[in-house]
Amino acid sequence: MTLNFVMRKAHPKGPVSLGLHFGLLLLLMTGGCAGPKPAVENLAAANLKRIALAPVVDMARVYGPDRSARAPLTGKVFLTGQEAPELAAMMTNMVQDHLTTQGFQVIGPAAVQATMDDLAAAATGPLAQQSLILDAARRLDGDSVLVGYLYRVRERQGGRFAVERPASVAYGFYLLDTAQGNMIWSAEFDETQRSLDENLLKFGTFLKRRGEWVNAETMIVQSITELLGSLGAQR
């Protein structure tokens, strides 16, 4: 089961402060809040060694800004934000570094994208996204393929301590085995930052962000590090 963190409560007009009341601090210090966690279907049993890594797709470039975008592999609908190709590239690099550190043989995103382009060009008709990804990984002798989608980036408007609009990010990663095409690991993140007063259960995240309104890049870096924690941990 994939865990999602959907936080879309409207903020009042004018700058919003994160605001930490002393009484709330005393209440929340008695219990933490777990960070984002991935859904692990059958990762330990998969015995993966050679992972093809597809480049993270910026869905705002596909659908346009502020549009409903359907996740290609799950069918879930997300609202896009602004185009952010540099953040999509950063995410791809972070995942590649993590997989390499975990001891996987990684087929790089450039090779995977080139193979996908060749297959699409040679096809007599349109190919389903999942079929295209799997066929590319098989041609490159990958036992699995990891694909990511950056569904939404809305940048913070304001400063670290007061904002007109907070940052908002949504993305997902999906690991498929090439033998059967089954999804064996997935992780999704969907958050619009809120003040501590509005979301008491996010005290752990509040501390990691040092009580500040973060930008979209920081939100991605912090969350993706946690989400990738189990990818390789069960080997």
Legacy VTK file of the C-alpha trace (Angstrom):
# vtk DataFile Version 3.0
C-alpha trace
ASCII
DATASET POLYDATA
POINTS 235 float
0.000 0.000 0.000
1.341 3.403 -0.962
1.234 6.133 1.619
0.375 9.635 0.474
0.552 12.905 2.335
-2.121 15.209 0.903
-2.237 18.570 2.640
-4.281 21.251 0.898
-5.880 23.367 3.581
-6.225 26.972 2.461
-4.179 29.640 4.210
-5.568 33.033 5.194
-4.599 36.055 3.168
-1.316 37.716 4.044
1.940 36.180 5.282
1.572 33.121 7.460
3.941 32.341 10.312
4.825 28.793 11.250
4.048 29.728 14.850
5.077 27.368 17.661
3.155 27.847 20.884
4.808 26.700 24.087
1.810 24.573 25.049
1.901 22.773 21.719
5.615 22.147 22.108
5.068 20.471 25.468
2.279 18.366 24.007
4.192 17.253 20.936
7.494 16.500 22.651
5.771 13.467 24.171
5.378 11.819 20.773
7.075 12.006 17.379
5.761 11.739 13.876
7.063 9.231 11.369
8.304 10.603 8.063
7.087 9.487 4.644
7.343 5.732 4.136
7.324 3.750 0.893
5.149 0.783 0.101
7.302 -2.335 -0.106
5.469 -5.096 -1.910
8.055 -7.844 -2.406
11.443 -6.192 -2.479
13.364 -8.672 -0.341
12.222 -11.654 -2.408
13.001 -10.008 -5.741
16.785 -10.548 -5.453
17.508 -7.561 -7.679
20.987 -6.977 -9.026
20.781 -4.931 -12.211
18.343 -1.996 -12.173
17.562 0.119 -15.217
16.933 3.701 -14.109
14.640 5.800 -16.288
14.923 9.605 -16.021
12.374 11.246 -13.733
9.592 12.696 -15.885
8.449 16.263 -15.200
4.707 15.870 -15.658
4.111 19.626 -15.902
6.082 19.537 -19.152
3.811 16.778 -20.428
0.406 18.096 -19.306
1.131 21.788 -18.732
0.926 23.745 -15.458
-2.048 23.466 -13.109
-3.603 20.546 -14.938
-4.882 17.181 -13.761
-2.240 14.567 -14.571
-2.878 10.836 -14.358
-0.026 8.706 -13.005
0.945 6.392 -15.888
1.483 3.306 -13.727
-1.221 3.658 -11.078
-3.933 5.832 -12.623
-3.978 8.171 -9.646
-4.643 11.825 -10.512
-2.389 14.663 -9.333
-2.581 18.401 -9.953
0.534 19.659 -11.712
2.400 22.859 -10.885
5.179 24.729 -12.635
7.738 23.083 -14.921
10.869 22.068 -13.028
13.224 20.066 -15.283
16.212 20.888 -13.089
14.525 19.344 -10.057
13.559 16.252 -12.066
17.212 15.871 -13.102
18.331 16.330 -9.486
15.958 13.577 -8.374
17.296 11.208 -11.035
20.859 11.851 -9.861
19.917 11.305 -6.218
18.317 7.954 -7.005
21.274 6.834 -9.117
23.709 7.722 -6.340
21.597 5.834 -3.791
21.333 2.682 -5.906
25.065 2.699 -6.586
25.833 3.141 -2.893
23.552 0.188 -2.110
25.604 -2.047 -4.404
23.201 -2.371 -7.333
24.428 -2.447 -10.906
22.727 0.593 -12.400
21.894 0.992 -16.068
22.066 4.757 -16.372
19.145 7.005 -17.332
20.774 8.183 -20.571
20.971 4.605 -21.877
17.419 3.840 -20.769
16.010 6.994 -22.385
17.889 6.349 -25.635
16.538 2.797 -25.778
12.993 4.001 -25.066
13.329 6.541 -27.883
14.539 3.836 -30.286
11.658 1.537 -29.390
9.093 4.329 -29.753
10.505 5.334 -33.131
10.412 1.753 -34.429
6.872 1.054 -33.210
4.051 0.976 -35.733
1.672 2.581 -33.247
1.642 4.251 -29.835
3.103 2.192 -26.983
1.745 2.093 -23.467
4.113 3.763 -21.022
4.594 0.632 -18.916
5.303 -1.552 -21.951
7.825 0.938 -23.301
9.668 1.130 -19.979
9.757 -2.642 -19.519
10.843 -3.354 -23.093
13.702 -0.864 -22.768
14.896 -2.455 -19.534
14.732 -5.953 -21.031
16.738 -4.894 -24.059
19.400 -3.579 -21.662
19.379 -6.833 -19.645
17.943 -5.230 -16.520
16.157 -7.481 -14.052
14.069 -4.473 -12.999
13.388 -0.872 -13.940
12.854 2.137 -11.679
10.840 5.043 -13.031
9.903 8.298 -11.337
7.361 11.029 -12.036
7.494 14.562 -10.688
3.810 15.392 -10.577
3.811 18.829 -8.961
6.168 21.632 -7.986
4.776 24.901 -6.651
7.461 27.132 -5.254
7.209 28.974 -1.965
6.113 32.602 -2.232
7.639 34.489 0.638
10.546 33.972 2.991
11.690 31.344 5.457
9.594 32.690 8.322
6.484 34.099 6.615
4.841 33.144 3.327
2.024 34.173 1.040
1.937 30.632 -0.347
3.889 27.589 0.906
5.832 25.162 -1.268
3.981 22.145 -2.609
5.495 18.978 -4.085
4.190 15.629 -5.339
6.162 12.797 -6.916
6.316 9.014 -7.122
8.821 6.219 -7.782
7.899 2.770 -9.053
10.104 -0.327 -9.352
8.965 -3.020 -11.800
10.446 -6.456 -12.372
11.130 -7.118 -16.036
10.199 -10.811 -15.933
6.501 -10.354 -15.166
6.089 -6.584 -15.169
4.951 -6.593 -11.554
5.403 -3.594 -9.307
7.653 -4.732 -6.459
8.313 -1.418 -4.753
6.727 2.010 -4.898
6.854 5.277 -3.010
4.795 8.449 -3.343
5.048 11.826 -1.674
2.423 14.572 -1.788
2.669 17.564 0.540
1.807 21.211 0.742
3.658 22.588 3.751
1.507 23.757 6.623
2.231 25.508 9.873
2.598 23.457 13.038
-0.636 24.951 14.365
-2.469 23.475 11.365
-0.890 20.038 11.470
0.154 18.853 14.926
1.127 15.405 13.669
4.062 16.726 11.631
6.185 17.770 14.611
9.118 15.606 13.506
9.125 17.250 10.102
8.765 20.667 11.765
11.988 20.053 13.691
13.880 18.813 10.617
12.921 22.003 8.829
14.031 24.074 11.840
10.647 25.744 12.067
11.046 27.358 8.654
9.004 27.513 5.473
11.158 25.544 3.038
11.418 25.822 -0.731
10.444 23.045 -3.122
14.002 21.775 -3.586
14.519 21.342 0.156
11.186 19.555 0.460
12.216 17.127 -2.283
15.712 16.475 -0.933
14.510 15.787 2.604
11.622 13.552 1.605
13.392 11.577 -1.113
16.202 10.683 1.275
13.656 9.107 3.617
11.675 7.399 0.871
14.745 5.728 -0.592
15.818 4.385 2.787
14.178 0.987 2.275
15.333 0.593 -1.317
18.335 -1.643 -0.760
17.965 -1.923 3.013
16.410 -5.392 2.713
19.149 -6.884 0.513
LINES 1 236
235 0 1 2 3 4 5 6 7 8 9 10 11 12 13 14 15 16 17 18 19 20 21 22 23 24 25 26 27 28 29 30 31 32 33 34 35 36 37 38 39 40 41 42 43 44 45 46 47 48 49 50 51 52 53 54 55 56 57 58 59 60 61 62 63 64 65 66 67 68 69 70 71 72 73 74 75 76 77 78 79 80 81 82 83 84 85 86 87 88 89 90 91 92 93 94 95 96 97 98 99 100 101 102 103 104 105 106 107 108 109 110 111 112 113 114 115 116 117 118 119 120 121 122 123 124 125 126 127 128 129 130 131 132 133 134 135 136 137 138 139 140 141 142 143 144 145 146 147 148 149 150 151 152 153 154 155 156 157 158 159 160 161 162 163 164 165 166 167 168 169 170 171 172 173 174 175 176 177 178 179 180 181 182 183 184 185 186 187 188 189 190 191 192 193 194 195 196 197 198 199 200 201 202 203 204 205 206 207 208 209 210 211 212 213 214 215 216 217 218 219 220 221 222 223 224 225 226 227 228 229 230 231 232 233 234
